């Protein structure tokens, strides 16, 4: 993991298209702004984990449905 120190108003560049700026520091919270192309998905980690889990469950459900359909054909 790369660890950088930035002050309010300073930013970090990721590749050519993504910039992350420290917008504010308030107590123990840091507000950041992310400038990225629209096709780049940006999520908080806990939300991203929920999306992955929902996709996993959906794929299992779809797989189960396909298995049941195939059983009916036999």
GISUL-V969633 format. One record per run of one state. SS is the DSSP state (helix for helix, strand for strand, loop for the rest). FROM is the first residue (numbers start at 1). TO is the last residue. If there is no record, write none. Layout:
ss=SS from=FROM to=TO
ss=SS from=FROM to=TO
This chain:
ss=loop from=1 to=10
ss=strand from=11 to=14
ss=loop from=15 to=17
ss=strand from=18 to=26
ss=loop from=27 to=28
ss=strand from=29 to=35
ss=loop from=36 to=44
ss=helix from=45 to=73
ss=loop from=74 to=74
